[in-house]
Amino acid sequence: MSKVIELTKDNFTDVIDNNDIVIVDFWAPWCGPCKSFAPTFEAAAEKNDKIVFAKVNTEDEQELGGMFQIRSIPTLMVFKEQIVVFSQAGAIPASGLDELVTHATDLDMEMVREKIAEKEKESAESTA
């Protein structure tokens, strides 16, 4: 039984809002690199019980792909406390995925929120 869940436009918000860390793999059935990356993603899901690993089939869920401006697949996106903290196109090796999990787990979200607030303030000042 896979620990990876399928995300759709119907369950996406609920999954993101109700889990601390969600790692999302945007993929498509015809994508060779996506198929090659799938076992690495599944293995990481098996090792990390406290993190939700999810997949978005961009063929079936074009609205989600568009919302996140997915231009190439596979694309990995990490949400922590409902904020996108990582987004990168291309498959990554198992060691890279392990590092990403560690980084996401250790990330100081207070600092992230402060940086977002600073950017929003700068943006508001530059348009005023």
DSSP file (Angstrom, degrees, kcal/mol; ACC not computed):
  #  RESIDUE AA STRUCTURE BP1 BP2  ACC     N-H-->O    O-->H-N    N-H-->O    O-->H-N    TCO  KAPPA ALPHA  PHI   PSI    X-CA   Y-CA   Z-CA
    1    1 A M              0   0    0      0, 0.0     2,-0.2     0, 0.0     0, 0.0   0.000 360.0 360.0 360.0 127.1    0.0    0.0    0.0
    2    2 A S        -     0   0    0      1,-0.1    40,-0.0     2,-0.1     0, 0.0  -0.466 360.0-155.3 -75.4 141.9    1.4    3.3   -1.1
    3    3 A K  S    S+     0   0    0     39,-0.2    50,-0.5    -2,-0.2     2,-0.4   0.452  70.4  99.1 -90.4  -2.3    1.8    6.1    1.5
    4    4 A V        -     0   0    0     48,-0.1     2,-0.3    50,-0.1    50,-0.2  -0.717  64.2-151.3 -87.5 131.0    1.7    8.6   -1.4
    5    5 A I  E     -a   54   0A   0     48,-2.3    50,-2.5    -2,-0.4     2,-0.5  -0.747  13.2-120.5-103.6 152.2   -1.7   10.3   -1.8
    6    6 A E  E     -a   55   0A   0     -2,-0.3     2,-0.4    48,-0.2    50,-0.2  -0.764  25.8-149.6 -87.9 128.8   -3.3   11.6   -5.0
    7    7 A L        +     0   0    0     48,-3.3    50,-0.5    -2,-0.5     2,-0.3  -0.832  19.7 172.4-100.5 138.9   -4.2   15.3   -4.9
    8    8 A T    >>  -     0   0    0     -2,-0.4     4,-2.1    48,-0.1     3,-0.5  -0.820  51.4 -97.1-130.3 172.1   -7.0   16.7   -6.9
    9    9 A K  T 34 S+     0   0    0     -2,-0.3     4,-0.4     1,-0.2    52,-0.0   0.778 123.6  58.2 -62.6 -22.5   -8.7   20.2   -6.9
   10   10 A D  T 34 S+     0   0    0      1,-0.2    -1,-0.2     2,-0.1     4,-0.2   0.826 120.2  22.3 -76.9 -32.4  -11.3   18.7   -4.5
   11   11 A N  T <> S+     0   0    0     -3,-0.5     4,-2.4     2,-0.1     5,-0.2   0.503  97.0  93.9-113.0  -5.0   -8.8   17.6   -1.8
   12   12 A F  H  X S+     0   0    0     -4,-2.1     4,-2.6     1,-0.2     5,-0.2   0.935  88.5  43.2 -56.7 -55.7   -5.8   19.9   -2.4
   13   13 A T  H  > S+     0   0    0     -4,-0.4     4,-2.9     1,-0.2     5,-0.2   0.901 113.8  52.0 -60.4 -42.7   -6.7   22.7    0.0
   14   14 A D  H  > S+     0   0    0     -4,-0.2     4,-1.7     1,-0.2    -1,-0.2   0.917 111.8  45.9 -60.6 -44.8   -7.8   20.3    2.8
   15   15 A V  H  < S+     0   0    0     -4,-2.4     4,-0.3     2,-0.2    -2,-0.2   0.928 116.2  44.9 -65.9 -45.4   -4.5   18.3    2.6
   16   16 A I  H >< S+     0   0    0     -4,-2.6     3,-0.8    -5,-0.2    66,-0.4   0.920 116.0  46.8 -64.5 -44.0   -2.3   21.5    2.5
   17   17 A D  H 3< S+     0   0    0     -4,-2.9    -1,-0.2    -5,-0.2    -2,-0.2   0.784 114.5  45.9 -70.4 -28.0   -4.2   23.2    5.3
   18   18 A N  T 3< S+     0   0    0     -4,-1.7     2,-0.4    -5,-0.2    -1,-0.2   0.226 103.8  65.8-106.5  14.8   -4.3   20.2    7.7
   19   19 A N    <   -     0   0    0     -3,-0.8    63,-0.4    -4,-0.3    62,-0.2  -0.999  67.8-141.5-137.6 140.7   -0.7   19.0    7.5
   20   20 A D  S    S+     0   0    0     -2,-0.4    61,-2.8     1,-0.2     2,-0.4   0.944  91.4  18.9 -64.6 -50.4    2.5   20.7    8.7
   21   21 A I  E     +B   80   0A   0     29,-0.4    31,-2.4    59,-0.2     2,-0.4  -0.988  65.2 178.0-128.0 129.1    4.6   19.6    5.7
   22   22 A V  E     -Bc  79  52A   0     57,-2.5    57,-3.0    -2,-0.4     2,-0.6  -0.992  11.8-160.8-129.6 124.6    3.4   18.3    2.4
   23   23 A I  E     -Bc  78  53A   0     29,-3.0    31,-2.8    -2,-0.4     2,-0.5  -0.928  15.6-162.0-105.7 121.0    5.8   17.4   -0.5
   24   24 A V  E     -Bc  77  54A   0     53,-3.5    53,-2.4    -2,-0.6     2,-0.6  -0.886  11.8-159.2-112.8 131.5    4.0   17.4   -3.8
   25   25 A D  E     -Bc  76  55A   0     29,-2.6    31,-2.6    -2,-0.5     2,-0.6  -0.935   8.9-156.7-106.2 111.8    5.2   15.8   -7.0
   26   26 A F  E     +Bc  75  56A   0     49,-3.1    49,-1.6    -2,-0.6     2,-0.2  -0.812  35.2 147.8 -87.1 124.4    3.6   17.3  -10.1
   27   27 A W  E     - c   0  57A   0     29,-2.6    31,-3.4    -2,-0.6    32,-0.4  -0.821  37.8-140.1-146.2 177.4    3.8   14.6  -12.8
   28   28 A A    >   -     0   0    0     -2,-0.2     3,-1.6    29,-0.2     7,-0.1  -0.984  26.6-120.4-147.2 149.6    2.1   13.1  -15.9
   29   29 A P  T 3  S+     0   0    0      0, 0.0     6,-0.1     0, 0.0    -1,-0.1   0.785 112.1  52.1 -61.4 -29.2    1.7    9.5  -17.0
   30   30 A W  T 3  S+     0   0    0      4,-0.0     2,-0.7    -3,-0.0    -3,-0.0   0.513  84.7 106.4 -85.1  -4.3    3.5   10.0  -20.3
   31   31 A C    <>  -     0   0    0     -3,-1.6     4,-2.0     1,-0.2     5,-0.2  -0.673  53.0-163.3 -86.9 112.5    6.6   11.6  -18.6
   32   32 A G  H  > S+     0   0    0     -2,-0.7     4,-2.2     1,-0.2     5,-0.2   0.934  91.3  48.5 -58.2 -52.0    9.6    9.2  -18.6
   33   33 A P  H  > S+     0   0    0      0, 0.0     4,-1.9     0, 0.0    -1,-0.2   0.846 109.2  55.6 -59.8 -32.0   11.6   11.1  -15.9
   34   34 A C  H  > S+     0   0    0      2,-0.2     4,-1.5     1,-0.2    -2,-0.2   0.926 108.2  47.3 -64.3 -43.5    8.4   11.2  -13.8
   35   35 A K  H  < S+     0   0    0     -4,-2.0    -1,-0.2     1,-0.2    -3,-0.1   0.883 112.3  49.9 -65.1 -38.2    8.1    7.4  -14.0
   36   36 A S  H  < S+     0   0    0     -4,-2.2     4,-0.4     1,-0.2    -1,-0.2   0.846 112.5  47.4 -67.5 -33.8   11.8    7.0  -13.1
   37   37 A F  H >X S+     0   0    0     -4,-1.9     4,-2.2    -5,-0.2     3,-0.6   0.745  90.9  83.5 -79.2 -25.1   11.4    9.3  -10.1
   38   38 A A  H 3X S+     0   0    0     -4,-1.5     4,-2.7     1,-0.2     5,-0.2   0.861  88.8  49.4 -52.2 -47.0    8.2    7.6   -8.7
   39   39 A P  H 3> S+     0   0    0      0, 0.0     4,-2.4     0, 0.0    -1,-0.2   0.875 110.9  51.0 -63.3 -34.6   10.1    4.8   -6.8
   40   40 A T  H <> S+     0   0    0     -3,-0.6     4,-2.0    -4,-0.4    -2,-0.2   0.917 112.3  46.6 -64.6 -43.5   12.4    7.4   -5.2
   41   41 A F  H  X S+     0   0    0     -4,-2.2     4,-2.0     2,-0.2    -1,-0.2   0.912 112.8  49.6 -64.8 -44.0    9.4    9.5   -4.1
   42   42 A E  H  X S+     0   0    0     -4,-2.7     4,-2.0    -5,-0.2    -2,-0.2   0.906 110.0  51.1 -61.3 -43.1    7.6    6.3   -2.8
   43   43 A A  H  X S+     0   0    0     -4,-2.4     4,-1.4     1,-0.2    -1,-0.2   0.893 109.2  50.1 -63.8 -40.3   10.6    5.2   -0.8
   44   44 A A  H  X S+     0   0    0     -4,-2.0     4,-1.1     1,-0.2    -1,-0.2   0.888 108.7  53.1 -65.0 -38.2   11.0    8.7    0.8
   45   45 A A  H  < S+     0   0    0     -4,-2.0     3,-0.4     1,-0.2    -2,-0.2   0.893 106.5  52.9 -62.8 -39.6    7.3    8.5    1.8
   46   46 A E  H  < S+     0   0    0     -4,-2.0    -1,-0.2     1,-0.2    -2,-0.2   0.840 111.4  46.5 -64.0 -33.4    7.8    5.2    3.4
   47   47 A K  H  < S+     0   0    0     -4,-1.4     2,-0.6     1,-0.2    -1,-0.2   0.653 107.2  59.2 -84.0 -16.7   10.7    6.6    5.5
   48   48 A N    ><  +     0   0    0     -4,-1.1     3,-1.1    -3,-0.4    -1,-0.2  -0.777  52.2 169.7-124.6  87.6    8.9    9.8    6.7
   49   49 A D  T 3  S+     0   0    0     -2,-0.6    -1,-0.1     1,-0.2    -2,-0.0   0.765  77.0  56.9 -67.8 -27.0    5.7    9.2    8.6
   50   50 A K  T 3  S+     0   0    0      2,-0.1   -29,-0.4   -31,-0.0     2,-0.4   0.478  98.5  70.9 -88.0  -0.7    5.3   12.8    9.8
   51   51 A I  S <  S-     0   0    0     -3,-1.1     2,-0.6    -6,-0.2   -29,-0.2  -0.928  77.2-131.8-118.2 139.3    5.3   14.3    6.3
   52   52 A V  E     - c   0  22A   0    -31,-2.4   -29,-3.0    -2,-0.4     2,-0.5  -0.797  18.0-161.8 -89.9 125.8    2.6   13.9    3.7
   53   53 A F  E     + c   0  23A   0     -2,-0.6   -48,-2.3   -50,-0.5     2,-0.3  -0.931  19.5 172.3-105.5 128.5    3.9   12.9    0.2
   54   54 A A  E     -ac   5  24A   0    -31,-2.8   -29,-2.6    -2,-0.5     2,-0.4  -0.947  22.1-146.5-139.8 155.7    1.4   13.6   -2.5
   55   55 A K  E     -ac   6  25A   0    -50,-2.5   -48,-3.3    -2,-0.3     2,-0.5  -0.948   1.7-158.1-124.2 144.1    1.2   13.5   -6.3
   56   56 A V  E     - c   0  26A   0    -31,-2.6   -29,-2.6    -2,-0.4     2,-0.9  -0.975  14.0-145.5-120.1 115.7   -0.7   15.7   -8.8
   57   57 A N  E  >  - c   0  27A   0     -2,-0.5     4,-2.7   -50,-0.5     3,-0.3  -0.713  10.6-160.2 -77.9 106.9   -1.4   14.2  -12.2
   58   58 A T  T  4 S+     0   0    0    -31,-3.4   -30,-0.2    -2,-0.9    -1,-0.2   0.679  86.8  59.8 -69.4 -16.6   -1.1   17.4  -14.3
   59   59 A E  T  4 S+     0   0    0    -32,-0.4     3,-0.4     1,-0.1    -1,-0.2   0.923 116.8  30.9 -71.6 -45.3   -3.0   15.7  -17.1
   60   60 A D  T  4 S+     0   0    0     -3,-0.3     2,-0.3     1,-0.2    -2,-0.2   0.778 126.4  44.3 -82.0 -29.0   -6.1   15.1  -14.9
   61   61 A E     X  +     0   0    0     -4,-2.7     4,-2.1     1,-0.2     3,-0.4  -0.470  62.4 150.1-117.8  58.2   -5.6   18.2  -12.7
   62   62 A Q  H  > S+     0   0    0     -3,-0.4     4,-2.4    -2,-0.3     5,-0.2   0.813  71.6  61.0 -62.0 -30.4   -4.7   20.9  -15.3
   63   63 A E  H  > S+     0   0    0      2,-0.2     4,-2.3    -3,-0.2    -1,-0.2   0.917 106.9  44.5 -62.9 -43.7   -6.3   23.6  -13.0
   64   64 A L  H  > S+     0   0    0     -3,-0.4     4,-1.8     2,-0.2    -2,-0.2   0.918 112.3  52.2 -66.6 -43.4   -3.8   22.8  -10.2
   65   65 A G  H  <>S+     0   0    0     -4,-2.1     5,-2.9     1,-0.2    -2,-0.2   0.906 113.1  45.2 -58.1 -41.9   -0.9   22.7  -12.6
   66   66 A G  H ><5S+     0   0    0     -4,-2.4     3,-1.3     3,-0.2    -1,-0.2   0.885 107.3  57.6 -68.4 -40.0   -1.9   26.1  -13.9
   67   67 A M  H 3<5S+     0   0    0     -4,-2.3    -1,-0.2     1,-0.3    -2,-0.2   0.858 114.9  37.5 -60.3 -35.6   -2.4   27.5  -10.5
   68   68 A F  T 3<5S-     0   0    0     -4,-1.8    -1,-0.3    -5,-0.1    -2,-0.2   0.249 110.9-121.3-101.3  12.1    1.2   26.7   -9.6
   69   69 A Q  T < 5 -     0   0    0     -3,-1.3     2,-0.6     1,-0.2    -3,-0.2   0.882  38.2-173.3  51.3  47.5    2.5   27.6  -13.0
   70   70 A I      < +     0   0    0     -5,-2.9    -1,-0.2     1,-0.2     3,-0.1  -0.626  15.2 166.0 -74.1 116.8    4.0   24.1  -13.6
   71   71 A R        +     0   0    0     -2,-0.6     2,-0.3     1,-0.3    -1,-0.2   0.658  63.1  21.9-107.2 -24.3    5.9   24.4  -16.9
   72   72 A S  S    S-     0   0    0     18,-0.0    -1,-0.3   -46,-0.0    18,-0.1  -0.989  85.4 -96.2-144.2 153.5    7.9   21.2  -16.8
   73   73 A I  S    S+     0   0    0     -2,-0.3   -46,-0.1    16,-0.1   -39,-0.1  -0.927  90.1  38.3-130.1 153.0    7.6   17.9  -15.0
   74   74 A P  S    S+     0   0    0      0, 0.0    16,-4.0     0, 0.0     2,-0.4   0.546  73.4 171.8 -70.3 150.2    8.4   16.4  -12.7
   75   75 A T  E     -BD  26  89A   0    -49,-1.6   -49,-3.1    14,-0.3     2,-0.4  -0.999  18.8-152.0-125.3 130.2    8.2   19.4  -10.4
   76   76 A L  E     -BD  25  88A   0     12,-2.9    12,-2.4    -2,-0.4     2,-0.4  -0.846  14.1-177.5-100.6 137.4    8.6   19.1   -6.6
   77   77 A M  E     -BD  24  87A   0    -53,-2.4   -53,-3.5    -2,-0.4     2,-0.5  -1.000  11.1-155.3-134.7 135.8    7.0   21.6   -4.4
   78   78 A V  E     -BD  23  86A   0      8,-2.4     7,-2.8    -2,-0.4     8,-1.1  -0.952   5.6-166.7-114.8 126.8    7.2   21.7   -0.6
   79   79 A F  E     -BD  22  84A   0    -57,-3.0   -57,-2.5    -2,-0.5     2,-0.4  -0.940   5.7-178.1-107.6 130.1    4.5   23.3    1.6
   80   80 A K  E >  S-BD  21  83A   0      3,-2.7     3,-1.6    -2,-0.5   -59,-0.2  -0.988  77.0 -13.1-128.7 123.8    5.3   24.0    5.2
   81   81 A E  T 3  S-     0   0    0    -61,-2.8    -1,-0.1    -2,-0.4   -61,-0.1   0.911 130.1 -55.4  50.9  46.0    2.5   25.5    7.3
   82   82 A Q  T 3  S+     0   0    0    -63,-0.4     2,-0.4   -66,-0.4    -1,-0.3   0.532 115.7 113.6  68.6  11.6    0.6   26.3    4.0
   83   83 A I  E <  S-D   80   0A   0     -3,-1.6    -3,-2.7   -67,-0.1     2,-0.6  -0.937  71.8-122.2-114.2 133.4    3.6   28.3    2.5
   84   84 A V  E     +D   79   0A   0     -2,-0.4    -5,-0.2    -5,-0.2     3,-0.1  -0.638  37.7 167.7 -71.7 116.3    5.5   27.1   -0.5
   85   85 A V  E     +     0   0A   0     -7,-2.8     2,-0.3    -2,-0.6    -1,-0.2   0.465  63.2  24.1-109.9  -5.7    9.1   26.9    0.8
   86   86 A F  E     +D   78   0A   0     -8,-1.1    -8,-2.4     2,-0.0     2,-0.3  -0.958  55.4 169.3-158.6 139.1   10.6   25.0   -2.2
   87   87 A S  E     +D   77   0A   0     -2,-0.3     2,-0.3   -10,-0.2   -10,-0.2  -0.907  12.4 157.5-152.7 125.6    9.8   24.5   -5.8
   88   88 A Q  E     -D   76   0A   0    -12,-2.4   -12,-2.9    -2,-0.3     2,-0.2  -0.973  31.6-134.2-152.8 133.6   12.1   22.9   -8.4
   89   89 A A  E     +D   75   0A   0     -2,-0.3   -14,-0.3   -14,-0.3   -16,-0.1  -0.597  67.1  49.8 -82.3 148.3   11.6   21.2  -11.8
   90   90 A G  S    S-     0   0    0    -16,-4.0   -14,-0.2    -2,-0.2     2,-0.1   0.107  88.1 -77.0 103.9 146.1   13.4   17.9  -12.4
   91   91 A A        -     0   0    0    -18,-0.1   -57,-0.1   -16,-0.1    -2,-0.0  -0.468  44.6-153.6 -71.8 145.3   13.8   14.6  -10.7
   92   92 A I        -     0   0    0     -2,-0.1     5,-0.1   -55,-0.1   -52,-0.0  -0.906  21.0-103.4-119.8 152.5   16.2   14.6   -7.8
   93   93 A P     >  -     0   0    0      0, 0.0     4,-2.2     0, 0.0     3,-0.3  -0.218  37.3-102.5 -68.8 164.2   18.2   11.7   -6.5
   94   94 A A  H  > S+     0   0    0      1,-0.2     4,-2.5     2,-0.2     5,-0.2   0.878 123.0  53.3 -54.3 -42.0   17.2    9.9   -3.3
   95   95 A S  H  > S+     0   0    0      1,-0.2     4,-2.1     2,-0.2    -1,-0.2   0.888 108.8  49.7 -63.6 -38.0   20.0   11.6   -1.3
   96   96 A G  H  > S+     0   0    0     -3,-0.3     4,-2.1     2,-0.2    -1,-0.2   0.872 110.3  50.0 -67.0 -37.6   18.7   15.0   -2.5
   97   97 A L  H  X S+     0   0    0     -4,-2.2     4,-2.2     2,-0.2    -2,-0.2   0.889 109.1  51.9 -68.2 -38.9   15.2   14.2   -1.5
   98   98 A D  H  X S+     0   0    0     -4,-2.5     4,-2.2     2,-0.2    -2,-0.2   0.917 110.4  48.7 -61.1 -43.2   16.4   13.1    1.9
   99   99 A E  H  X S+     0   0    0     -4,-2.1     4,-2.8     1,-0.2    -2,-0.2   0.892 109.4  52.8 -63.3 -40.0   18.2   16.5    2.3
  100  100 A L  H  X S+     0   0    0     -4,-2.1     4,-2.7     2,-0.2    -1,-0.2   0.904 108.3  50.1 -62.6 -42.2   15.1   18.3    1.2
  101  101 A V  H  X S+     0   0    0     -4,-2.2     4,-2.4     2,-0.2    -2,-0.2   0.930 112.6  47.0 -60.6 -46.7   13.0   16.5    3.9
  102  102 A T  H  X S+     0   0    0     -4,-2.2     4,-2.3     2,-0.2    -2,-0.2   0.926 113.2  48.5 -61.8 -45.6   15.6   17.4    6.5
  103  103 A H  H  X S+     0   0    0     -4,-2.8     4,-1.2     1,-0.2    -2,-0.2   0.924 112.5  47.9 -61.8 -45.4   15.7   21.1    5.4
  104  104 A A  H  < S+     0   0    0     -4,-2.7     3,-0.3     1,-0.2    -1,-0.2   0.900 112.5  49.5 -62.8 -40.9   11.9   21.4    5.3
  105  105 A T  H  < S+     0   0    0     -4,-2.4    -1,-0.2     1,-0.2    -2,-0.2   0.897 116.3  41.5 -65.0 -40.7   11.7   19.8    8.8
  106  106 A D  H  < S+     0   0    0     -4,-2.3    -1,-0.2    -5,-0.2    -2,-0.2   0.578  85.2 124.1 -84.9 -10.3   14.3   22.1   10.2
  107  107 A L     <  -     0   0    0     -4,-1.2     2,-1.0    -3,-0.3     3,-0.1  -0.271  62.7-130.2 -61.2 130.6   13.1   25.3    8.5
  108  108 A D     >  -     0   0    0      1,-0.2     4,-1.6     2,-0.1     3,-0.3  -0.713  20.8-170.5 -82.6 103.3   12.3   28.2   10.8
  109  109 A M  H  > S+     0   0    0     -2,-1.0     4,-2.6     1,-0.2     5,-0.2   0.760  81.4  63.3 -71.5 -24.4    8.9   29.3    9.7
  110  110 A E  H  > S+     0   0    0      2,-0.2     4,-2.0     1,-0.2    -1,-0.2   0.926 106.0  46.1 -62.2 -43.6    9.0   32.5   11.9
  111  111 A M  H  > S+     0   0    0     -3,-0.3     4,-2.3     2,-0.2    -2,-0.2   0.897 111.2  52.6 -64.7 -41.2   12.0   33.7    9.8
  112  112 A V  H  X S+     0   0    0     -4,-1.6     4,-2.3     1,-0.2    -2,-0.2   0.930 109.4  48.6 -60.9 -45.7   10.2   32.8    6.6
  113  113 A R  H  X S+     0   0    0     -4,-2.6     4,-2.5     1,-0.2    -1,-0.2   0.883 109.4  53.1 -63.2 -38.1    7.1   34.8    7.6
  114  114 A E  H  X S+     0   0    0     -4,-2.0     4,-2.3     2,-0.2    -1,-0.2   0.913 109.6  48.4 -62.3 -42.7    9.3   37.8    8.5
  115  115 A K  H  X S+     0   0    0     -4,-2.3     4,-2.4     2,-0.2    -2,-0.2   0.892 111.0  50.4 -65.8 -39.1   10.9   37.7    5.1
  116  116 A I  H  X S+     0   0    0     -4,-2.3     4,-2.5     2,-0.2    -2,-0.2   0.930 110.7  49.5 -63.0 -44.6    7.5   37.5    3.4
  117  117 A A  H  X S+     0   0    0     -4,-2.5     4,-2.3     1,-0.2    -2,-0.2   0.896 110.2  51.1 -61.7 -41.3    6.3   40.4    5.4
  118  118 A E  H  X S+     0   0    0     -4,-2.3     4,-2.7     2,-0.2    -1,-0.2   0.929 111.2  47.4 -61.4 -45.8    9.4   42.4    4.5
  119  119 A K  H  X S+     0   0    0     -4,-2.4     4,-2.6     1,-0.2    -2,-0.2   0.902 111.9  50.0 -63.6 -40.9    8.9   41.7    0.8
  120  120 A E  H  X S+     0   0    0     -4,-2.5     4,-2.3     2,-0.2    -1,-0.2   0.895 111.6  48.7 -64.2 -39.1    5.2   42.6    1.0
  121  121 A K  H  X S+     0   0    0     -4,-2.3     4,-2.4     2,-0.2    -2,-0.2   0.927 112.4  48.0 -65.7 -45.6    6.2   45.9    2.7
  122  122 A E  H  X S+     0   0    0     -4,-2.7     4,-2.2     1,-0.2    -2,-0.2   0.909 112.3  49.8 -60.6 -42.4    8.8   46.7    0.1
  123  123 A S  H  X S+     0   0    0     -4,-2.6     4,-1.2     1,-0.2    -1,-0.2   0.910 111.1  48.4 -63.8 -42.8    6.4   45.9   -2.7
  124  124 A A  H  X S+     0   0    0     -4,-2.3     4,-0.6     1,-0.2    -1,-0.2   0.886 112.8  48.9 -64.8 -39.3    3.7   48.2   -1.1
  125  125 A E  H  < S+     0   0    0     -4,-2.4     3,-0.4     1,-0.2    -2,-0.2   0.856 108.7  52.6 -69.2 -35.4    6.2   51.0   -0.7
  126  126 A S  H  < S+     0   0    0     -4,-2.2    -1,-0.2     1,-0.2    -2,-0.2   0.740 112.3  44.9 -75.7 -20.9    7.5   50.8   -4.3
  127  127 A T  H  <        0   0    0     -4,-1.2    -1,-0.2    -3,-0.2    -2,-0.2   0.526 360.0 360.0 -96.1  -6.6    3.9   51.0   -5.7
  128  128 A A     <        0   0    0     -4,-0.6    -1,-0.2    -3,-0.4    -2,-0.1   0.482 360.0 360.0 -81.1 360.0    2.9   53.9   -3.4
